[in-house]
């Protein structure tokens, strides 16, 4: 006798497909936000209320995330080990 929910192939397919779509969507959102960040200066970000350090952290985080996106898309490579969370984790409020 089983207890709880049983897993079917359909369940696994739905989960796998959903995760793949989530990653694709997030990578596209990274590209869009990074494109916008490239059009604004640190001074303009300061005008929105960021400190100089915060603006630089935001730009650095999305430089890293966009590099990860290009690796994901196969348009770039990474020769050495790098933790792409280095600056992005500073945006999450918890480390």
Secondary structure, DSSP 8 states (H G I E B T S, - for coil): ---S----HHHHHHHHHHHHHHHHHHHHHHHHHHHHHTTS-HHHHHHTT--HHHHHHHHHHHHHHHHHHHHHHTS----S---THHHHGGGSS--
